[in-house]
Amino acid sequence: MNARTAPIAAAVLLTVALVGCSPTAPSDGSGAESSASADPSTSPSESATPRPVLTPPTITMPTDCRAILSESLLDLLADVPLNDKAFAPTGVQDDGSLICAWGDPKADTTGLVTTISVVPREEAMADLNKLAEDDGFTCYQPDAGVRCEKTWENEDYPVTDGRTLYWRDDVLIDTKYSNLAPPGYTADIAVHLFGKSTPAPTPTTSPTPTPTPAA
């Protein structure tokens, strides 16, 4: 394992560990589970094959791209058009997700697009692991969520492109950007969605120093 592979492997292990975590409290050996299965009102087939429970997001999905940002972030984006029709589709989608596109359609590269959507834990962890393993994204755990990020040089212009993803409580904030990376952008959105601070520390698993990402 070379110097570059090791940090990526650590990121993969980080998210895989999250997949294995149970969303419910583990059994403490008190016998509560066995007494429940012994209930004569429960048939053997029902107790042997529990039905999956679909858990909706614990937050209200946002519908306004400006309302999810603080005044300081909005000030940084004051001169950048939002949801120009050239970037359609934007705004609230049929599935309840929200797409926010900041950028001037006349600009060659400068802009960012954020999609906020409902993504179940298993699906999200599989996708984030794949980004870490196959594409060299750095993943870590700020606060109660999982964040993966990567930056690279634009192929046509001397600017930095990147992508940052933050998943928490079945909600994914996914931002792709080029030459537009407001500091603390995704952390700011997370604060507005989840109601508590979501710091974005410098990743200790990054193989090389990277510019401050947008999300």
C-alpha positions as CSV (number, residue, x, y, z in Angstrom):
1,M,0.0,0.0,0.0
2,N,1.6,3.3,-1.1
3,A,1.3,6.7,0.5
4,R,-1.6,7.7,-1.6
5,T,-3.6,4.6,-1.2
6,A,-3.5,4.5,2.6
7,P,-5.5,7.6,3.3
8,I,-8.2,6.5,0.8
9,A,-8.5,3.1,2.4
10,A,-8.9,4.8,5.7
11,A,-11.8,6.9,4.3
12,V,-13.4,3.7,3.0
13,L,-13.2,2.0,6.3
14,L,-14.7,5.1,7.9
15,T,-17.9,5.0,5.9
16,V,-18.1,1.2,5.9
17,A,-18.1,1.3,9.7
18,L,-21.2,3.5,9.5
19,V,-23.0,1.0,7.3
20,G,-22.6,-1.5,10.1
21,C,-24.0,0.7,12.8
22,S,-27.6,-0.2,13.7
23,P,-30.1,2.7,13.8
24,T,-31.6,1.1,16.9
25,A,-30.1,0.5,20.3
26,P,-28.3,-2.9,20.6
27,S,-29.7,-5.6,22.8
28,D,-28.4,-5.3,26.4
29,G,-29.2,-8.9,27.3
30,S,-32.2,-7.9,29.4
31,G,-34.5,-10.4,27.7
32,A,-36.7,-7.7,26.1
33,E,-36.3,-9.2,22.6
34,S,-37.0,-12.8,23.7
35,S,-40.1,-11.8,25.7
36,A,-41.5,-9.9,22.7
37,S,-41.0,-12.9,20.3
38,A,-42.7,-15.2,22.9
39,D,-45.9,-13.1,22.8
40,P,-48.7,-15.5,21.9
41,S,-50.4,-12.8,19.9
42,T,-47.5,-12.8,17.4
43,S,-47.5,-15.5,14.8
44,P,-44.2,-17.4,14.1
45,S,-44.1,-16.1,10.5
46,E,-44.5,-12.5,11.7
47,S,-41.7,-12.7,14.3
48,A,-39.4,-14.6,11.9
49,T,-39.7,-12.1,9.1
50,P,-39.8,-8.5,10.4
51,R,-41.2,-6.0,7.9
52,P,-38.8,-3.2,6.8
53,V,-39.6,0.2,8.2
54,L,-39.1,3.2,5.9
55,T,-37.9,6.1,7.9
56,P,-38.7,9.6,6.4
57,P,-36.2,12.4,6.9
58,T,-36.2,14.0,10.3
59,I,-36.2,17.5,8.8
60,T,-38.5,19.4,6.5
61,M,-37.0,19.4,3.0
62,P,-36.0,22.9,2.0
63,T,-37.9,24.7,-0.8
64,D,-35.9,28.0,-1.0
65,C,-32.3,28.2,-2.1
66,R,-31.7,31.5,-0.3
67,A,-33.3,30.5,2.9
68,I,-30.8,27.7,3.6
69,L,-27.9,30.1,3.7
70,S,-26.8,32.7,6.3
71,E,-26.6,36.4,5.5
72,S,-22.8,36.2,5.3
73,L,-22.9,33.5,2.7
74,L,-25.6,35.4,0.7
75,D,-23.4,38.4,0.8
76,L,-20.6,36.4,-0.8
77,L,-23.0,35.3,-3.5
78,A,-24.7,38.7,-3.9
79,D,-23.4,39.2,-7.5
80,V,-24.0,35.7,-8.7
81,P,-27.3,34.9,-10.4
82,L,-29.4,32.1,-8.9
83,N,-31.3,29.5,-10.9
84,D,-31.0,31.1,-14.3
85,K,-33.2,29.3,-16.7
86,A,-30.1,28.3,-18.7
87,F,-29.3,25.9,-15.9
88,A,-32.7,24.2,-15.7
89,P,-33.9,22.1,-14.0
90,T,-33.6,24.1,-10.8
91,G,-35.7,24.7,-7.7
92,V,-38.0,22.1,-6.1
93,Q,-38.3,18.9,-8.1
94,D,-41.2,16.4,-8.4
95,D,-39.4,14.0,-5.9
96,G,-39.1,16.8,-3.3
97,S,-35.4,17.5,-3.9
98,L,-34.1,21.0,-4.3
99,I,-31.6,22.1,-6.9
100,C,-29.8,25.4,-6.5
101,A,-27.6,26.7,-9.3
102,W,-25.5,29.7,-8.6
103,G,-23.7,31.1,-11.7
104,D,-23.8,33.5,-14.7
105,P,-24.7,31.5,-17.9
106,K,-22.4,33.9,-19.8
107,A,-19.4,32.8,-17.7
108,D,-17.2,29.9,-19.0
109,T,-16.6,28.1,-15.7
110,T,-17.6,30.0,-12.6
111,G,-20.5,28.5,-10.7
112,L,-21.8,25.9,-8.4
113,V,-24.8,23.5,-8.3
114,T,-26.2,22.0,-5.1
115,T,-28.7,19.2,-5.0
116,I,-30.4,18.4,-1.7
117,S,-32.3,15.1,-1.8
118,V,-33.5,12.2,0.3
119,V,-31.0,9.3,0.2
120,P,-31.4,6.3,2.5
121,R,-28.4,5.4,4.7
122,E,-27.4,2.1,2.9
123,E,-27.5,3.8,-0.6
124,A,-25.6,6.8,0.6
125,M,-22.8,4.9,2.3
126,A,-22.4,2.7,-0.8
127,D,-22.1,5.8,-3.1
128,L,-19.7,7.6,-0.7
129,N,-17.5,4.5,-0.4
130,K,-17.4,4.2,-4.2
131,L,-16.2,7.8,-4.5
132,A,-13.5,7.2,-1.9
133,E,-12.3,4.0,-3.3
134,D,-12.6,4.6,-7.1
135,D,-12.2,8.4,-7.4
136,G,-9.9,9.4,-4.5
137,F,-12.4,11.4,-2.5
138,T,-11.4,12.1,1.1
139,C,-14.2,11.2,3.6
140,Y,-14.5,12.0,7.3
141,Q,-17.1,12.6,10.0
142,P,-17.9,16.2,11.0
143,D,-20.5,16.3,13.7
144,A,-23.2,13.7,13.1
145,G,-22.8,13.3,9.4
146,V,-20.4,12.0,6.7
147,R,-18.6,14.3,4.4
148,C,-16.6,13.4,1.2
149,E,-14.8,15.9,-1.0
150,K,-12.3,16.3,-3.8
151,T,-10.8,19.2,-5.8
152,W,-9.0,19.1,-9.1
153,E,-7.7,21.5,-11.8
154,N,-10.1,22.4,-14.6
155,E,-9.0,20.8,-17.8
156,D,-9.5,23.9,-19.9
157,Y,-9.0,26.9,-17.6
158,P,-6.6,27.7,-14.8
159,V,-9.2,27.3,-12.0
160,T,-10.1,24.8,-9.4
161,D,-13.1,22.5,-9.8
162,G,-14.5,20.2,-7.0
163,R,-17.3,18.3,-5.5
164,T,-18.4,18.0,-1.9
165,L,-21.0,15.8,-0.4
166,Y,-22.5,15.8,3.1
167,W,-24.9,13.1,4.3
168,R,-26.8,13.1,7.5
169,D,-30.2,11.6,8.6
170,D,-31.1,10.4,5.2
171,V,-30.5,13.7,3.5
172,L,-27.7,14.3,1.1
173,I,-26.2,17.8,0.2
174,D,-24.3,17.4,-3.0
175,T,-22.4,20.3,-4.5
176,K,-20.4,20.4,-7.7
177,Y,-18.5,23.6,-8.4
178,S,-16.0,25.4,-10.6
179,N,-14.0,28.5,-9.6
180,L,-16.7,29.3,-7.0
181,A,-16.1,27.9,-3.5
182,P,-17.6,30.1,-0.7
183,P,-15.9,29.1,2.5
184,G,-18.2,27.1,4.8
185,Y,-20.9,26.8,2.1
186,T,-22.1,23.2,2.9
187,A,-21.6,23.6,6.6
188,D,-23.8,26.6,6.5
189,I,-26.6,24.7,4.7
190,A,-26.2,21.9,7.2
191,V,-26.7,24.3,10.1
192,H,-30.0,25.6,8.6
193,L,-31.3,22.1,7.8
194,F,-30.3,20.3,11.0
195,G,-30.3,23.1,13.5
196,K,-26.8,22.7,15.0
197,S,-23.3,23.5,14.1
198,T,-21.6,21.1,11.6
199,P,-18.0,22.1,11.5
200,A,-15.8,21.2,8.5
201,P,-12.3,20.5,9.9
202,T,-9.3,20.0,7.6
203,P,-9.3,16.3,6.6
204,T,-6.5,14.4,8.3
205,T,-6.8,11.6,5.7
206,S,-6.1,13.8,2.6
207,P,-3.1,12.6,0.7
208,T,-2.1,16.1,-0.4
209,P,-3.0,19.6,0.7
210,T,-6.1,20.9,-1.1
211,P,-7.8,24.3,-1.4
212,T,-10.7,25.0,0.9
213,P,-13.7,23.3,-0.7
214,A,-17.1,24.9,-1.2
215,A,-19.0,22.4,0.8
